[in-house]
């Protein structure tokens, strides 16, 4: 697609998106005003000073346009998946709805109540997602018919370069035509020739090839360490000629990490991470953690008072047990629990090490002599962990996540892959908690933590929370 056509399409999308937001706004007024009653946009603006409402509404249009641009709705999505583009739309419309809610609160727009905002969000998100999917289908069909194609040259003949070309050729709807490869002779040249791909030039002849041929994009797939100088020359050459340059992000052949692009004052960088470290889902997780923990504390407050009284009456010492634990990225924090053991329980641990019933660095005894009579009940019902809701409110912990380890246990870790569990915020409950707790071996425990990190989603958190209640009632693996 030419630059002019791309600009026309981008401008058309911007106008279309704003029109959708206006339409969603108008349609959302119907249920907000009640069944059987209709209202026109003119009537809505006449509810207050007309000029003021017009200014507010045009301000919202500007805000929506800025948010949509920031969320990347008008960037090229040729290589993006449907799910990735749809996620960008959901993020943009959600932020747009929050902007509308903020304007309604600030300027006292009475119509913009919670039901109105939900309908507005559903309509705007549905229409924009459907429009993007429809546009992808139209562009895909055009590319399959030989239109809107882009010529791409791959610099390098390694296995990774061939795999990249294979992905492009396996998805013709992306509209990429692999022109060939450019590289110097090397030990793997014979293996490359057996793939059937063509070598159009060597690195010395690359400048002339770019001058003489229609090349829309260049992919550098050279080994960065040994060919850094050559890769730099190719990058500079593409910059001079205005050719789009792509560099596969996984230059270190990492197996689990995802890659993302970031920019700091004009300098771009590729970030590799496992699990989900930021974004809208992570923010929602924190909001839900805070709200649910606060609500839970209010609901169980009578139980907390009763348990505190029982502990104080039946055992000398403090009501709460506090201990330093290892949190996200190995930050230390103080965890709160109801005291279920004797006051000097930690000092007695060295004398009981030989009775440890769990493998690995963790310490657990089913019939621990340090546990008080009330503490035994608290542990069996997991009531001793309720004060950790305070840790959730503070942000040290989450409702769902790998269980926080003590400093003593962490120092006994022997495998680095175990330490990946500290890349996320620890939680009150987790997959380990709902799959047997102390009845499963340490290695299996760590595998469940890795499974949680790699497959994390808000839906997974909800499922774990739903399974936690029956697991607690059964006392599965509690000690």
C-alpha positions in Angstrom: 0.0 0.0 0.0 1.4 3.4 -1.0 2.1 6.1 1.6 -0.8 8.2 0.3 -3.3 5.3 0.4 -2.1 4.4 3.9 -2.6 7.9 5.1 -6.1 8.1 3.5 -7.0 4.8 5.2 -5.7 6.0 8.6 -7.6 9.3 8.4 -10.8 7.4 7.4 -10.3 5.1 10.4 -10.0 8.1 12.7 -13.2 9.7 11.4 -15.0 6.3 11.5 -13.9 5.6 15.1 -15.1 9.0 16.3 -18.4 8.4 14.5 -18.8 5.1 16.2 -18.1 6.7 19.6 -20.8 9.3 18.9 -23.3 6.6 17.8 -22.5 4.5 20.9 -23.1 7.6 23.0 -26.5 8.2 21.3 -27.6 4.5 21.6 -26.6 4.3 25.2 -29.0 7.1 26.1 -32.0 4.9 25.3 -31.8 2.4 28.2 -30.3 5.1 30.4 -33.5 7.1 30.1 -35.9 4.1 30.5 -37.9 1.9 28.2 -40.4 3.7 26.0 -38.8 7.1 26.3 -36.6 8.5 23.6 -34.4 11.6 23.5 -32.6 13.3 20.7 -29.0 14.6 20.9 -30.4 18.2 20.8 -32.6 17.5 23.8 -29.6 16.0 25.6 -27.5 19.1 25.0 -30.4 21.3 26.1 -30.4 19.7 29.5 -27.8 22.2 30.5 -26.2 25.2 29.0 -26.0 24.3 25.3 -22.6 25.8 24.6 -21.0 24.2 27.7 -22.2 20.8 26.7 -21.0 21.2 23.2 -17.6 22.1 24.5 -17.6 19.1 26.8 -18.6 16.8 24.0 -16.0 18.0 21.6 -13.4 17.8 24.4 -14.4 14.1 24.7 -13.9 13.6 21.0 -10.4 15.0 21.2 -9.7 12.8 24.3 -11.0 9.7 22.5 -8.8 10.4 19.5 -5.7 10.9 21.6 -6.4 7.7 23.6 -7.0 5.7 20.4 -3.7 7.0 18.9 -1.8 6.2 22.1 -3.2 2.7 22.2 -1.9 2.1 18.7 -5.2 1.8 16.8 -3.7 3.6 13.8 -0.3 1.8 13.6 0.3 -0.9 11.0 -1.2 -4.3 12.1 -0.1 -6.3 9.1 1.9 -8.7 11.3 -0.4 -8.5 14.3 -2.8 -11.2 15.2 -6.6 -10.7 15.3 -6.5 -11.2 19.1 -3.7 -8.6 19.6 -5.5 -5.9 17.5 -8.8 -6.7 19.2 -7.1 -6.3 22.6 -5.8 -2.9 21.6 -9.4 -1.9 20.7 -10.8 -3.1 24.0 -8.0 -1.3 25.9 -8.8 1.9 23.9 -12.6 1.8 24.4 -12.2 1.0 28.1 -10.0 4.0 28.6 -12.4 6.1 26.5 -15.3 5.0 28.8 -13.2 5.9 31.8 -12.6 9.3 30.3 -16.4 9.7 29.8 -17.0 8.7 33.4 -14.4 11.2 34.5 -16.0 14.0 32.5 -19.5 13.0 33.8 -18.2 13.2 37.4 -16.4 16.5 36.9 -19.2 18.3 35.0 -22.2 16.6 36.7 -23.6 14.9 33.6 -26.5 13.1 35.1 -27.2 10.8 32.2 -23.8 9.2 32.4 -24.6 6.7 35.2 -23.2 3.2 35.5 -25.7 1.5 33.2 -25.1 4.1 30.6 -21.4 3.6 30.7 -21.7 -0.2 30.5 -24.0 0.1 27.4 -21.6 2.7 25.9 -18.6 0.4 26.4 -20.3 -2.7 25.0 -21.6 -0.9 21.9 -18.4 1.0 21.1 -16.1 -2.0 21.7 -18.3 -4.4 19.7 -18.6 -2.0 16.7 -14.9 -1.1 16.7 -13.7 -4.7 17.0 -16.1 -5.9 14.3 -15.0 -3.1 12.0 -11.3 -4.0 12.5 -12.0 -7.6 11.8 -13.9 -6.8 8.7 -11.1 -4.5 7.5 -8.6 -7.3 8.1 -10.8 -9.7 6.0 -11.0 -7.1 3.1 -7.3 -6.5 3.1 -6.5 -10.2 3.4 -8.7 -10.9 0.3 -7.0 -8.1 -1.6 -3.6 -9.5 -0.8 -4.6 -13.0 -1.7 -5.5 -11.6 -5.1 -2.1 -10.1 -5.6 -2.9 -6.5 -4.4 -1.2 -4.5 -1.6 1.8 -6.8 -1.6 5.1 -5.9 0.0 8.5 -7.2 -1.1 10.7 -8.3 1.8 14.4 -9.3 1.7 15.9 -11.4 4.5 19.6 -10.7 5.4 21.0 -13.9 6.8 20.6 -17.6 6.0 20.4 -19.1 9.5 17.7 -21.5 10.7 15.9 -18.6 12.3 16.0 -16.7 9.1 14.5 -19.6 7.1 11.8 -20.1 9.8 10.9 -16.5 9.6 10.5 -16.8 5.8 8.4 -19.9 6.3 6.0 -18.1 8.6 5.5 -15.3 6.0 4.9 -17.8 3.2 2.5 -19.9 5.4 0.3 -16.7 5.9 -0.2 -15.3 2.4 -3.0 -13.0 3.7 -0.3 -10.9 5.3 0.7 -9.8 1.8 4.5 -10.4 2.0 6.5 -11.7 -1.0 9.9 -13.0 0.1 12.4 -11.9 -2.6 15.2 -14.0 -1.3 18.1 -14.0 1.1 21.4 -12.1 1.3 24.4 -13.6 3.2 28.1 -14.5 3.1 29.2 -18.1 2.6 29.4 -19.9 6.0 29.4 -23.4 7.5 25.6 -23.7 7.1 25.4 -22.6 3.5 24.9 -26.1 2.2 22.1 -26.7 4.6 20.5 -23.5 3.5 20.7 -24.4 -0.1 18.8 -27.6 0.6 15.8 -25.6 1.8 15.1 -24.5 -1.8 15.3 -20.7 -1.0 17.3 -18.4 -3.3 20.4 -16.5 -2.3 20.0 -13.2 -4.3 23.3 -11.6 -3.3 26.1 -11.5 -0.7 26.6 -8.8 1.9 29.0 -6.9 -0.4 26.4 -6.8 -3.2 23.5 -5.8 -0.9 23.7 -2.0 -1.5 23.5 -2.5 -5.3 20.7 -5.0 -4.9 18.7 -2.5 -2.9 19.3 0.2 -5.4 18.2 -1.9 -8.4 15.2 -3.6 -7.0 11.8 -2.8 -5.4 12.4 -3.7 -1.7 9.8 -2.5 0.8 11.2 -4.1 3.9 14.5 -5.8 5.1 14.8 -8.3 7.9 18.1 -8.7 9.6 18.5 -12.2 10.8 22.3 -12.3 11.2 24.1 -13.5 14.4 24.4 -10.2 16.2 27.6 -11.1 18.0 29.7 -12.1 15.0 28.1 -9.9 12.4 27.4 -6.7 14.4 29.4 -4.5 12.0 27.6 -6.0 9.0 24.2 -5.6 10.6 24.9 -2.0 11.4 25.9 -1.3 7.8 22.7 -2.9 6.6 20.6 -0.9 9.1 22.3 2.4 8.1 21.7 1.5 4.4 18.0 0.9 5.0 17.8 4.2 6.9 19.4 6.1 4.0 17.0 4.7 1.5 13.9 4.9 3.6 13.4 1.1 3.7 11.5 -0.4 6.6 13.9 -2.5 8.8 12.8 -5.4 11.0 14.9 -7.3 13.5 13.5 -10.5 15.1 13.3 -9.8 18.8 14.4 -13.2 20.1 18.1 -12.8 19.3 19.0 -14.8 22.4 16.9 -17.8 21.5 15.0 -17.6 24.8 12.3 -20.3 25.2 9.8 -18.8 27.6 10.2 -15.0 27.5 7.9 -12.8 25.5 9.3 -9.7 23.7 7.9 -6.1 23.6 9.2 -2.8 22.2 9.7 0.2 24.4 11.2 3.7 23.8 13.0 6.1 26.1 13.7 9.6 24.8 14.0 8.4 21.3 16.0 5.2 22.0 14.2 2.0 21.3 14.7 -1.2 23.2 13.4 -4.7 23.2 12.1 -6.0 26.5 12.0 -9.8 27.2 9.7 -10.9 30.0 7.9 -14.0 31.2 4.2 -13.9 32.1 2.4 -10.5 32.1 4.3 -7.6 33.7 2.1 -4.6 32.8 -0.9 -3.5 30.9 -4.6 -3.3 31.4 -5.1 -6.8 32.8 -2.4 -6.3 35.5 -4.0 -3.0 36.5 -7.4 -4.7 36.7 -5.9 -7.4 38.8 -4.6 -4.8 41.3 -8.0 -3.0 41.4 -9.8 -6.3 42.0 -7.3 -7.3 44.7 -7.9 -4.1 46.6 -11.7 -4.0 46.3 -12.2 -7.7 47.1 -9.7 -7.6 50.0 -11.4 -4.5 51.5 -14.8 -6.1 51.1 -13.6 -9.4 52.6 -12.0 -7.6 55.6 -15.4 -5.9 56.3 -17.3 -9.2 56.0 -14.9 -11.3 58.2 -14.2 -8.5 60.8 -16.4 -10.2 63.5 -14.4 -13.4 62.9 -11.1 -11.5 63.2 -12.2 -10.0 66.5 -13.3 -13.4 67.9 -10.1 -15.2 66.8 -7.9 -12.4 68.2 -9.7 -12.8 71.6 -9.3 -16.6 71.6 -5.6 -16.3 70.8 -5.1 -13.8 73.6 -7.0 -15.8 76.1 -5.5 -19.2 75.4 -1.9 -18.5 74.7 0.6 -15.9 76.1 2.1 -13.7 73.5 1.1 -11.4 70.6 -2.1 -12.0 68.6 -0.3 -11.7 65.2 2.7 -13.5 63.8 4.9 -11.3 61.6 7.8 -12.4 59.5 9.9 -11.1 56.7 9.0 -12.8 53.4 10.3 -12.6 49.9 7.9 -10.7 47.5 7.9 -9.6 43.9 11.4 -9.5 42.4 12.8 -10.6 45.8 11.7 -7.5 47.7 11.3 -8.2 51.4 8.0 -7.4 53.2 6.4 -8.2 56.5 3.6 -10.7 56.3 0.7 -10.8 58.8 -0.9 -14.0 60.2 -2.8 -15.0 63.3 -0.3 -16.6 65.6 -0.8 -20.3 65.7 2.4 -21.4 67.4 4.3 -20.8 70.6 6.0 -17.4 70.8 9.5 -19.0 70.4 8.5 -21.2 67.5 11.2 -19.9 65.1 13.9 -20.5 67.7 12.7 -24.1 68.1 12.9 -24.8 64.3 16.6 -25.8 64.4 15.9 -28.5 66.9 13.1 -29.9 64.7 14.8 -29.8 61.3 15.3 -33.6 61.3 11.5 -34.0 61.5 10.8 -32.1 58.3 8.3 -34.0 56.2 8.6 -32.0 52.9 11.3 -32.2 50.2 13.2 -29.1 49.2 14.0 -26.0 51.2 10.5 -25.7 52.9 9.9 -26.8 56.4 6.6 -28.5 57.5 5.6 -31.0 60.2 2.0 -32.4 60.3 2.1 -32.8 64.1 4.2 -29.8 64.9 4.7 -29.6 68.7 5.0 -25.8 68.5 1.3 -25.4 67.4 -1.2 -24.2 70.0 -4.6 -25.9 70.4 -6.3 -22.9 68.9 -3.6 -22.6 66.3 -4.3 -26.2 65.1 -7.9 -25.2 64.3 -6.8 -21.9 62.7 -4.4 -23.8 60.4 -6.9 -26.5 59.4 -9.5 -23.9 58.4 -6.8 -21.4 57.0 -8.3 -18.7 59.2 -4.7 -17.9 60.4 -4.1 -16.5 56.9 -7.0 -13.9 56.9 -4.7 -11.0 58.1 -2.9 -11.4 54.9 -5.8 -9.4 53.4 -4.0 -6.4 54.9 -0.9 -7.3 52.8 -3.1 -7.3 49.8 -4.4 -3.9 50.6 -0.8 -2.6 51.0 0.2 -4.1 47.6 2.7 -6.5 49.1 0.6 -9.5 48.0 -2.2 -10.4 45.7 -5.3 -12.6 46.3 -3.9 -15.1 43.8 -0.2 -15.8 43.2 2.7 -18.0 44.3 2.8 -18.3 48.1 5.4 -16.0 49.7 8.5 -17.7 50.9 10.4 -17.0 54.1 14.0 -15.7 53.9 15.2 -19.0 55.3 13.5 -21.0 52.6 14.6 -18.7 49.8 18.3 -19.0 50.9 18.0 -22.8 50.5 16.8 -22.6 46.9 19.2 -24.6 44.7 17.7 -24.1 41.2 17.5 -20.7 39.4 14.4 -21.7 37.6 12.6 -21.9 41.0 13.4 -18.2 41.5 11.2 -17.2 38.5 8.2 -17.6 40.9 9.4 -14.3 42.5 8.8 -12.4 39.2 5.2 -11.8 40.1 3.4 -10.6 43.3 2.9 -13.4 45.8 -0.6 -14.4 46.7 -2.8 -15.8 49.5 -4.0 -18.7 47.3 -2.6 -20.3 44.2 -2.6 -23.5 42.2 -0.6 -25.2 44.9 -3.2 -24.2 47.4 -6.0 -25.9 45.5 -4.1 -29.0 44.4 -3.2 -30.5 47.8 -0.9 -28.0 49.4 1.5 -29.8 51.7 0.6 -33.2 50.3 2.5 -32.5 47.0 6.3 -32.5 46.6 8.3 -29.3 46.4 9.3 -29.8 42.7 5.6 -30.2 41.7 4.8 -27.1 43.8 7.4 -25.1 41.8 6.0 -26.5 38.5 2.5 -25.3 39.4 3.9 -21.8 40.2 5.5 -21.7 36.7 2.3 -22.9 35.1 0.4 -20.1 36.8 2.9 -17.5 35.7 3.0 -18.7 32.1 -0.7 -19.1 31.7 -1.9 -16.2 33.9 -5.1 -14.4 33.1 -7.9 -12.8 35.1 -10.0 -15.7 34.3 -7.4 -18.1 35.8 -7.4 -16.0 39.0 -11.2 -16.3 39.2 -11.1 -20.0 38.8 -8.5 -20.4 41.5 -10.5 -18.2 43.9 -13.6 -20.4 43.2 -11.7 -23.6 43.9 -10.1 -22.2 47.1 -13.2 -22.2 49.1 -14.0 -25.9 48.8 -10.3 -26.7 49.2 -10.3 -24.8 52.5 -13.5 -26.5 53.7 -12.0 -29.9 53.0 -8.8 -28.9 54.7 -6.8 -30.3 51.7 -3.2 -30.7 52.6 -3.4 -28.3 55.6 -0.9 -28.7 58.4 
